[in-house]
């Protein structure tokens, strides 16, 4: 499979998280609208065993997800910070810096010596230039078109930085130009929740072939760059799960918008593997409609971690 790093720049706030499975769903609906349903069915053939396209989550430019690594003890934490900053250090603010980190600068890979461990990432932590705003909204009865009693809140994310999305694709079934064309179309119409009101609009600013991050390396473990589910060839070492309550897109959102929930591992989770592969993970159907795949494939970042 060939590799690609797309860099996008948001022009409006975002109502949905940039998760790999959501990106895949948007891509498929937009691909269908551009090239037709028959063409979509053609590229989705054997998707459960032979995917034509796999995405990472979205990360602020030149960063990667903070990996879930072997936790450090209280004693180890204090010894590290004391050695680093002397006796006069703010222990809790430094611990919080490590615990709350979501992104790390990708050049930590170039300077990594030995197995990756938590303290090795301290200097590479990146605080993204994003802002989450909470909005209070009225509940509206869509039948009577009147406001009902009760309020609800939604979150919107404003990106002050560009965003990277990694892709692996089968060049015999789809090419780079097509991927860029579909993404440009998604950017015009918007991504995620409330795109009909202008949310999630972006433009593609760069498309880098064969990014170093996705290169195969000799290792025993990998960090997942996607939100996914492990297959029989890999096993979780460190990570965190969440439940995804997915929804249908396009015309199916009108008839029955809800999919069955699925439990995914977050990007940054670390897996041991038996065999080096291009991608790991699974795809399955969590919809009442046949032929609708949930992509839980994972793009690997091959690196040895402390066990």
Number of C-alpha atoms within 10 A of each C-alpha: 14 17 22 20 21 21 21 24 20 21 18 18 24 25 20 17 15 18 20 26 26 21 22 20 20 20 20 20 19 21 21 17 14 14 11 12 13 10 12 17 15 11 18 19 13 11 19 17 9 13 21 18 23 24 27 27 27 25 23 25 19 15 21 26 25 23 26 20 20 16 13 12 9 9 8 12 15 18 13 12 18 15 10 10 11 10 11 8 14 11 13 9 10 14 14 10 14 15 12 11 18 18 21 23 19 17 13 18 13 7 9 13 9 11 12 19 19 16 15 14 18 15 10 17 21 20 14 17 11 13 12 13 11 11 10 10 11 13 14 14 11 8 6 8 8 11 12 11 9 9 11 9 10 10 14 20 18 18 19 15 15 19 22 23 23 25 24 21 19 17 13 10 12 13 12 16 10 11 18 15 15 20 22 19 19 24 21 15 17 26 28 20 15 14 20 11 9 16 23 26 22 24 18 20 12 13 19 12 13 15 15 13 18 20 12 14 13 9 15 15 24 25 28 29 30 31 29 29 22 19 15 10 14 19 15 16 18 19 18 13 14 11 11 14 11 18 17 19 17 13 10 12 11 10 8 14 14 17 17 12 13 15 14 18 22 23 28 25 24 30 22 18 20 11 10 18 11 15 16 24 21 21 20 14 15 18 19 11 12 8 14 17 20 22 27 27 28 28 28 27 22 21 19 19 24 12 11
